[in-house]
């Protein structure tokens, strides 16, 4: 900061002893030490405030970037991702046929009840409780 070497410090000490005197030198050094300490604390406080403002600005910028990236991904995968991927909770659950009818998707009104009845029958037939109740019915015969 102030390019002060050993010869300059020695010159300052000699001038201080001559001007202030050896008797008042300890009090003068204490006062100078206090002033230097105050200046260091003020500069550290100022530097901390600047660092905080910079960090907050960077976080706002990153949040905007993440939000834009998230919106891009959600536009690319409106139904929550490819069908072959296992749902991990990172994507919203896939939309059902009834949910997509209002958004301009081409689905006939007659196909929706038939599809839901077929999926309900498939779910009931493949569930472990349904196969257990079928086994109980066979034993009772």
C-alpha positions as CSV (number, residue, x, y, z in Angstrom):
1,X,0.0,0.0,0.0
2,X,2.5,2.6,1.2
3,X,5.9,1.3,0.0
4,X,7.7,2.0,3.3
5,X,10.9,0.2,3.9
6,X,13.3,-0.1,6.9
7,X,15.2,3.2,6.2
8,X,11.9,5.2,6.1
9,X,10.7,3.7,9.3
10,X,14.0,4.5,11.1
11,X,13.7,8.1,9.9
12,X,10.1,8.4,11.2
13,X,11.2,7.0,14.6
14,X,14.1,9.5,14.9
15,X,11.9,12.4,13.9
16,X,9.2,11.3,16.4
17,X,11.7,11.0,19.3
18,X,13.1,14.5,18.5
19,X,9.6,16.2,18.0
20,X,7.6,14.4,20.7
21,X,10.3,13.5,23.1
22,X,11.1,10.3,24.8
23,X,8.9,11.1,27.8
24,X,5.6,11.4,25.8
25,X,6.5,8.7,23.2
26,X,4.5,5.8,24.9
27,X,1.3,7.8,25.1
28,X,1.7,9.0,21.5
29,X,2.3,5.4,20.3
30,X,-0.8,4.2,22.2
31,X,-2.9,7.0,20.6
32,X,-1.5,6.1,17.2
33,X,-2.3,2.4,17.8
34,X,-5.9,3.3,18.8
35,X,-6.4,5.4,15.6
36,X,-4.9,2.6,13.4
37,X,-7.1,0.0,15.1
38,X,-10.2,2.2,14.5
39,X,-9.3,2.6,10.8
40,X,-8.7,-1.1,10.4
41,X,-12.1,-1.9,12.0
42,X,-13.9,0.6,9.8
43,X,-12.2,-0.7,6.7
44,X,-13.1,-4.3,7.6
45,X,-16.7,-3.3,8.3
46,X,-16.9,-1.5,4.9
47,X,-15.3,-4.5,3.1
48,X,-17.7,-6.9,4.8
49,X,-20.7,-4.7,3.7
50,X,-19.4,-4.6,0.1
51,X,-18.8,-8.4,0.1
52,X,-22.4,-9.0,1.3
53,X,-23.8,-6.7,-1.4
54,X,-21.8,-8.5,-4.1
55,X,-22.8,-11.9,-2.8
56,X,-26.5,-10.9,-2.8
57,X,-26.2,-9.5,-6.4
58,X,-24.6,-12.8,-7.5
59,X,-27.3,-14.8,-5.8
60,X,-30.0,-12.8,-7.5
61,X,-28.3,-13.3,-10.9
62,X,-28.0,-17.1,-10.3
63,X,-31.6,-17.4,-9.2
64,X,-32.7,-15.7,-12.4
65,X,-30.5,-18.0,-14.4
66,X,-31.9,-21.1,-12.5
67,X,-35.4,-19.9,-13.0
68,X,-35.0,-19.5,-16.7
69,X,-33.3,-22.9,-17.0
70,X,-36.1,-24.5,-15.0
71,X,-38.8,-22.9,-17.2
72,X,-36.9,-24.1,-20.3
73,X,-36.8,-27.7,-18.9
74,X,-40.5,-27.5,-17.9
75,X,-41.4,-26.4,-21.5
76,X,-39.4,-29.3,-23.0
77,X,-41.1,-31.8,-20.7
78,X,-44.6,-30.6,-19.9
79,X,-45.7,-34.0,-18.7
80,X,-43.0,-34.4,-16.2
81,X,-40.3,-36.1,-18.3
82,X,-40.0,-39.1,-20.5
83,X,-42.4,-42.0,-19.8
84,X,-39.6,-44.5,-19.4
85,X,-38.0,-42.6,-16.5
86,X,-38.9,-43.4,-12.9
87,X,-40.5,-40.6,-11.1
88,X,-38.2,-39.2,-8.4
89,X,-40.2,-36.2,-7.3
90,X,-38.0,-33.8,-9.2
91,X,-40.6,-33.4,-11.9
92,X,-44.3,-32.9,-11.3
93,X,-46.5,-36.0,-11.7
94,X,-47.6,-36.8,-15.2
95,X,-50.9,-35.3,-16.2
96,X,-53.9,-37.5,-16.8
97,X,-56.0,-37.5,-19.9
98,X,-58.8,-35.5,-18.3
99,X,-56.3,-32.8,-17.3
100,X,-55.0,-32.3,-20.8
101,X,-58.4,-32.0,-22.5
102,X,-58.9,-28.4,-21.4
103,X,-55.5,-27.4,-22.7
104,X,-56.3,-28.0,-26.4
105,X,-55.1,-31.6,-26.6
106,X,-57.0,-33.7,-29.1
107,X,-59.0,-36.3,-27.2
108,X,-62.5,-37.3,-27.8
109,X,-65.0,-37.1,-24.9
110,X,-66.1,-40.7,-25.5
111,X,-62.5,-42.0,-25.3
112,X,-61.9,-40.6,-21.8
113,X,-64.4,-42.8,-19.9
114,X,-63.4,-45.9,-21.9
115,X,-59.7,-45.3,-21.2
116,X,-60.3,-44.7,-17.5
117,X,-62.5,-47.8,-17.2
118,X,-59.9,-49.8,-19.0
119,X,-57.0,-48.5,-16.8
120,X,-59.1,-49.2,-13.6
121,X,-59.7,-52.8,-14.7
122,X,-56.0,-53.2,-15.5
123,X,-55.0,-51.7,-12.1
124,X,-57.5,-54.0,-10.3
125,X,-56.4,-57.1,-12.1
126,X,-52.7,-56.4,-11.5
127,X,-52.9,-55.5,-7.8
128,X,-51.8,-58.0,-5.2
129,X,-55.0,-57.6,-3.2
130,X,-57.1,-58.5,-6.3
131,X,-55.1,-61.7,-6.9
132,X,-55.4,-62.7,-3.2
133,X,-59.1,-62.2,-3.3
134,X,-59.3,-64.3,-6.5
135,X,-57.4,-67.1,-4.7
136,X,-59.8,-67.0,-1.7
137,X,-62.8,-67.2,-4.1
138,X,-61.3,-70.3,-5.8
139,X,-60.7,-72.0,-2.4
140,X,-64.3,-71.3,-1.3
141,X,-65.6,-73.2,-4.5
